[in-house]
């Protein structure tokens, strides 16, 4: 079987002030950053309005720096905001439009949070997701992201976190509150969906060079109508990331490369599907190292 490449686009969590540095090692990547990337400020980098466009910019600039020397991807997938970047990887959105849409997305989510403040998110592990969902619902939380059979993220009221944590610990689970105040991918974000769908509807979409996996369904997206629907619904619906990883492998993917920042997706993919050669650009010191590793997988 011939090798097939999956490009993974990260969500929030791994951003840092040096995340443009690798892409700046290539003229094409540097030109994209100079043209449309937001400035990086350590004091705001974990706020939605700064983080989301910066992550999309870093991801797409890294791809711009690499793509001429890598095999064409067979599939792209992104985690949360990374799904928007994935449509840029596929060629359906220009980098400028993807970054601009990331700003709209962040503003809509922040607006929804401001209308109903006091929310938080928590990572829950070591118990089945079905049981975690029961405990979350009892505390007024919703499962936001499913990362595996026994790993998920839930979002809900900050005032309910102590009760959720106590219930999870009593059930033998690990639980950790996350440093966010937006209950992403839950019905608490419903008021942001329509405005983001409208912004997507006004954007110019090109042809998809490869399909993008839908975060909420694990299905292959390659049309404007499907992209608008799934990217907007994603704000208020559960991301089934484990299903996305499985769908990628079922489609014949043999090599996966996460574009960074961070390496969380590569670690999850390796843990779930160790037979797939998987790395993040964050593990390399140079673009040449990334290119060399990917090239070896296709020999």
N, C-alpha and C positions, 0 to 999 in steps of 0.2 A: 504494500500500500504506500502510495506517495505521501510525503509530508504535507500537512495542511496547517496554516498559521492562524491563530486567534490573537487578536489585539485586545488587551484588557485596559479599561480606562477607570482610574480610581475615583472614589468619592472623597468626602472630607475626612480629615483625621491625620493625614500624613504630611500636610502642607508645612513648608518652612521657607525662610527668606532666601535660601540658596536654590530653590527648586527650578529656576530658569537657567542655572549655570551650565548644565550639560548641553541643552539646546543651543546655547550661545557659542558652543564650540564649532558650529557649522554656520556658514553664511545664510543659508535658507532659514534655519531656525532663528538666528539672530534677527533677520529681517522681519520675520513675523512678529517677534516680540517687540521690536522697535515700532512696528506699525500699529499694533492694537492691544498689547498686553497691559493690564493695569500695573501700577507700581506696587511693590511689596512692602508692607509695613508690619513689623513684628507685633505692634500693639493692637492691630485690627485683623490679623490674618486668620483668626478663628471666628470672626463674625461673618454671617452669611453673605452680606453685601460685598465684602472684600474677598472672601474665600472662594465662592463659587466661580466668578469669572477668572480669578487667578489660577485655579486648578484647571479649568478648561484651557486657558492660555498655555499653561505649562505642558499639558498633555499634547495639545495640537502642535506646539512648537517642537517638542521632542519628536513627534511623528514626522514633521516637516524635515527635521534634521536627519532622519533615518530612512525614510521611505524609498528614496531612489536606490538604496543599496540593500534593501530587504526584499524577499519574495512578496508578491501581492497577498494580502490577507484573504483568507476564505470566509472570515467571520469577525465581527467586532462586538464587544459587550462592555457595558459600563455600569458601575455601582452608583446608584442615586444620581448626583449631578454628572457623574461619568457617562451616563447613557446619552446625555446631550453631546458630549465630546465624541462618543462613538459614532454618531451620525456625521460628525466632521471627519473622522477617520475614514468612513465609508464614502466620503465625497459628496454627500447629500447636502451638507451645510458648509458654507465658507467659514474659515476661522473667525473672521470679523463678525459674521452673523451668529455663530455659536457663542462667542464671548458676550455679545450684546444680549442674546436670549438668556444667558446665565445671569446677567444683571436683572433682567425682568423677573426671572424665576425667583431669585433671592429676595427681591423687593416684595413680591407677592406673598412669599412665605413669611417674611418678617411682618407684613401687614396683617396676615391672619393671626400670627402670634400676638401682635399688639392688641388686636380686638378681643383676644381671649388669653390673657397672660398667665404666667405662673406654671408653665409646662416644663417637662424634663423628659429625658430618655434614659433607659437602663439596659445594659447588656445582661442577658440571662443565659447561663450554661449549665451543663451537667444534668439536665432533666429533659425529657421529651418535650418537643415544642407544643404538642397538644396539652400537656399539663401546664407548661408555662403560660399558654394562652388562657387557661382557666384561672390561674392565679392573677394574671394581668387584668382580666375582665373584672374579677372581684374587687380589684383596687382602682377601677376606673381607667385602666390602661388598655392599649391596643397593641397587638404584635405588628411592628413596623417593617422588620426585615427578618427573613428566615435564612440563616447562614448554614444550617445543617440540621440533622435530626434532633440534636440536643443543644442547639445554639441559636439564639435569636436576639433581637433588639426590640424593646417595647417603648411606647411613648404615652405619656399621660400627665395628670396633674402633679406638680411638684409636691403638693401637700399630701399626696397619696403614696409617695415613694417609700416612706418609712414602713408603712403597712405592707407594701409589695415586697420590700426587702426582707421583712420578718417572715412573711409567708413563704418566700422562696428559700430562705435559709432553713426554715423548719422542714421543707420538702427535700432538703439535701442539695439544693441548687447553689451555684455561684451567681452572685448578682453584683453589679457595679454601676453606680450612677455615672452618666456621661456628662461632660461639661458643656451641655447645649440647653437652650431654652426654647427650642422649636420642636414640636412633636411631629417630625417629618414622616411621611408615608402612613399617616393615620387619618381617620375622618375629621380630626381636629384641623386639618389643612384644607378642608373642602372649599372654603371661600376663595382659595387661591387658584383653583383649577380652571375656572372659566376664563379669567384674565390671561392666564398663561396659554391656554388653548387659542385665544384670540391673537396673541403675539406670535405664536407658531403659525397660525393661519395667514398672517401677514408677511411671513418670511419667505424668501426664495429658496426652494428646494431644487437641487439638481438630481442627477441620476445616481443611484446607489451602485458603487463598484463592488460591494459585498454586502450581504445582509447584516443587520444589527439585531441582537437578541433583545426582546422586550423584558424589562426587569420584572414586570408584574405577571408575566405569562410564560416566559421562556420560549416564546414563539419568534420566528424570523420576520423581521420588519424590513420592507424594501419599497414602500410607497409613501407618498406625502400624507395621505389620509390616515394610514395606520400610524405613522410617526407622530402626527399631531394628537391622535387619540391616546396613544400609550404614554407619550412623554407628559401629557397633561394629567391623565388619570394617576400616573405614578406619584404625584404629590400627596395624594390622599388615600392611596391603596398600598397594601403590603408588597414589598419587593421580595420575590421568591428567588433569592440568589443561588441557593443550592440547586434549584430546578434549572437555572441558567447554566450553571457549571455542567450539570448532567446533559443538558441539551447540546452543549458545545461538543462534548465527547461523543454523544450519539451521532452527531453530524460528521464525525470522522476527524476532528481536530487532533493533531499529534504534537503540536508545539504551541506554547502560549507565552506571550510577552506582555508584561504590564508596563505601561509607559510612565508610571509615577506621577506625582510624588508618592513616596512610600512603597511598601512591598506587601501590604495586607492582602491584596487579591491573589498575588502569587503564592503566598503562604497558604491561603485557604484552598486554592486550586490544587497545590501539591499535596495537601493533607487529604483531600477528597479523591483525587485522581492521580496517584503517584506515577502511573505509567506514562503520563504526559510530561514532556520536557517543558519546564515552566520556570521563568526567571522574571525579575523586575529590572528595569534599567537602573533603579536605585542601588542595585548590587554591583554595578560596574563603575570604574573610575573614568571611562572614556566612551565616546560613541563607537570608536573602533573596537572596543571590547564587546559591546553589544552586538555589533555587526558580525564579528568573528564567531560569537557563540551561536547566533541564529543560523549563520551559514553552515556551521558544522552539523546542525540538526537536519539539514537538507542534503547532505552528502550521500 
